[in-house]
């Protein structure tokens, strides 16, 4: 049975020693700092809602590891189904506790009292365009609000700052769609469907110099105050309520992002070498 088909409750958290070993180099490279860890607890399961950063892979392991290490919270991630079409990668996701992000899986995990992490921006928010650093690109998605209201889960915003500054974007989906080859390829219905009309076209970037190695930006994370959904009990099907809750979360998340950006500007522990490498 593939990990795509496995029961989402069929998961045993790895030992902490394995988690620490897996993120040791990443933590040394990005030197992360966390705020608001007291806002999560294994006794109080919540739906964590975050801003997806470029490529979506640099900061997520650090969030999982810190929550597990410092608070004993095992986070179950909800991921795009496209991940599970990649052999090997999907098995790694399953071993990390990440499952396909759909309402069925979300319901099962919430009924089991798990803490979940979702990025409403999904693949589109990962596939950054120039000028989209730390922007929420949620389109019309309100599913996370629906699930939280239905299962009476508090929603905790979790902001990430740093990863969007590790790369410079030189060619993005807009450039591709305006090119002759892009216009030609997107006319192919199968290609267009796979690329979701260009939404999931990843940018071409450079990090240190002309390489694809990300610059060693320091990463900053903040778990905001949980937002109670009990006032909306029984109203999960009301679209106006869904959009109201979505706005509450979006506004709270943007405030956390802005707070981290302000802190970064005054961070005296950001090394000289780090400043030089992230500036040039």
N, C-alpha and C positions, 0 to 999 in steps of 0.2 A: 504493500500500500504506500502510495506517495504521500509526502507531507501535505500536499494539496488536499488530500482526502482524509487525513487523520482527524480524529476527534479533537476539537480545540481544547478540551479539558485534559487531554493526554499530554501533560507537560510536567516535568520535574525540574525545578530551578537548579542550575549547576552550582557546585560549591563555590563559595566566595573566593577561594584561592584561585580558581580557574577564571573567574570574572576579572579579578585584579590583574592576573597575568595577561589576559586578552587585551586590556586597555592600557597597560603600563607604558608602552611607547607613545601611544596617542596622548595620554595625559602629560607625559614629559614634554611632548612637542607643543601642545596647545595650552598647557598650564591653566586649566579651567578653574573658575571661581563660581561658587553657587550661593544664591540667596534664597531665603524662604523655604528651606527644607522642612521647617516645623509645620508647614502647611500640608504635608503629606504624612500619612500614618498607615501602617498595616491594619489597624483597627477601624479605619475610616476610608473604605474604598471610594475612589473618585474617578471621573473621566477627565484625564489631562488633555488639554487642547493647546497645540503649539503652532508656531510659525515655522514652516519648512524653509530650510536654507538651501543654498545652491548644491545640487547633486544629492542632497538628503542623506548622506552617509557619514559625514565627518563628526557630527555632534551627537547623533542619537545614541551610539554606544556609551558615550560619556554620561548621558542622562540616566540610562538604565543602570550603569555601574554605581553611580553616586547614590541613587535612591536605594539601591539594594544594600550598599555598604553602610551608609550613614543612618538610614531609617528602616531598614529591613523590609522595604517595599519592593515587591516583585512586579514590575510593570509588564503588562501584556500589550504589545503593539498591534495596531490594525493597519495592514498594508494593502496597497493596490494589488489586484489580482494578477497584473502583468508580471509581478515578481515571481509568481509561482509557475510560470511557464519556462523558467530557467533551471535546468537540472543542476543539482549541487547547491546552487544559491538558495533554492526553496527549502532544502533540507537544513541549511545553516539557519535560515529564518525560523524554522520550526524549533530547532534546538535552542533558539534564543527566546522562544515564547511568543513569537510574532505570528499572526494568523491573517487570513484574507479578511479585509475590511468590508463586511456586509452586515445587514441587520440581524441575520440569523446568528452569526458568530458573536456579534456584539451582545445580543440578548443572552446567549448561553453563558458568556463570561460575566455579565452583570448579575445574572441569577446565581452565579457561583461566588459572587462577592469579590471579584478581581478588580484591581486598579488597571485602567486602560489608558493608552496614549493614542491620540488620533491627530492627524494633520488635515484639516478640511480642505486645504489648498491642493493636496495630493500631488500628482505628477506635474501638473501645470505650475505649481508654486516652486517645485524643484527645478524645472526647466526655466531658469531665470532669463529675462531679457535685460539688456542694458537699462540702468535706471530703476531697477526693481528691488534693490537691496532692502531687506526687512519689510517689504510690502506684503500685506495679506491679499492673496488672490484666490478668493473662495467662490467666485462665480455666484451661483444660486443655491449653494449647498446648505441645507439646514438639517440634514439627517442626524448629525451629532446632537443637536438640540432635541429632536424628536426622541432619540434613544434615552437621553438623560432624563427628560421629563417622564417618559413612560416608566422607567425603572427607578425614578426618584433618586437619581445620582447627582451629587454636587459636581460642578464643573470647575476645575482648577486650571487657570491659564498658566502656561509655561513658556517663557520667552527665551530665545537664543540669539545671542549677538556675537559676532566674530567670524563665523564661517563664511558669510557673504563677502567678507573682505579678504579672503585667502586667495581669490582669483580675480583676474581681469577678463571680462568678456570681450572677445574680438568678433565673434560671429554668432548671432542668435537666430531664433526661429523666424523673426520678422525678416531678417536678411535672406534666409533660406526661401521663405514664401515669396519674396520679391524677385528672386533669381529665376532665370529661365529654366534651369533644371528643376528647381523646386516647384515652380508652377506646373511643369510637365509631370513630375512625379505625383503631385497631389491630385492630378486629374484621374489617376488610377484609383478606383474605388477601394481596392483591397489595401493599397498603401495608405490611402487617406484614412481608412478606418483604423488601421494599426497605429498610425501617428495621431489619431484623434484630431484631424484637421490641422495638424501642426502643433497641437498643444504640448505633446511630449517630446518634441525635438530638443535635445539637450544642446546647450551652448558650447562653443569651442572657446576654451580659456587658456590662459597661462598663469602660472603662479610665481615661483622664484625665477627671475629672468625670463627666458623663453621656454622654460620647462613646464611640465604639467604638475610639478610638485607644489602643493599648497604652501603659501607663506605661513610662517609660524605665528599667526595672530593669536593673541590670548582669547580664549572663549569665556563668555559670561552667560550665566543662566539664572533665571529667577522663577520660582514657583510662587504665583500670586495667591491671594486669598481665595478660598473656595467660594463659588457662587451657588447659593441655595436654589434648587428647582422645586421645592415643595409647594411654593405659592401657585405653581402652575399644574398641580396634580390633576390628572384626568383631561388635560387640554393638549395632549401631544399631537392630536390630529388637526389642531387649529393652526393654519399657516401663519396667521398674524402673531400668534404666541411664539411659534418657532422662530420667526424673524426677530421678534423682540428679544428672545433669549440669545439668538445669534449675535445681535448687536451688543448686548451686555458683555458677552464674552470677547467679541472683537475689540470693543473699546478698552476693556480691561487688559487684554493682551498687548495692545498698542501702547498703553501706558507703561507696562512692564518693559517693553522694548526700549521706549524712550528713557526710562530710568537707567537701564543698563548702558545705553549710549552715553548718558551724562556721566555715569560712574567711570566709564572707560576713559573719558577725556581727562579725568583727574587721577587716574590710577598711577600712583608713584611706583608700583611694583612691576609695571610693564617695562621690560628690560630695554637698554639702549640698542642692543643687537636686534631685538624684536621690532622696535620702532623703525630702525633703518630698513630691515628686510620687508616690513609691511608698507613702507612709504614708497619704495622704489621697485 
